[in-house]
Amino acid sequence: MKVTNNSKALQGVRSKGRAVYISPGETRDVDLGGVDLEQARRLPFLKVEGASKAAANQDGDSPKTALEVLEMAKDQNVQFMSFKSAAKKLLGEKTPSTKDDIVAALEELATQP
């Protein structure tokens, strides 16, 4: 998709685990999806165009399954608080405080019929 930097400074976005830098006023084709797309959309000075429906469905506002949240735990590019927030949407107020405990609770949730 096309990402335009509307700020006056060099900006970077993450794509597939690496940084892609965009000069002021420049538009670049960047492969964004999931968390990377969500983070780029949060920045008001970046204009993101051409998001595919598959990438849009991975947006942070859409509900995730327990298996999807468990995949977030394995991804080194996902910060703990993002993972915990997604887990809290599934586990509610009883969400544990440590990553290992959250993973255990999600695994239990994923195996329930």
Summary of the structure (lengths in Angstrom):
residues: 113
radius of gyration: 16.1
end to end distance: 38.3
largest distance: 52.5
contacts: 295
relative contact order: 0.14
helix: 45%
strand: 19%
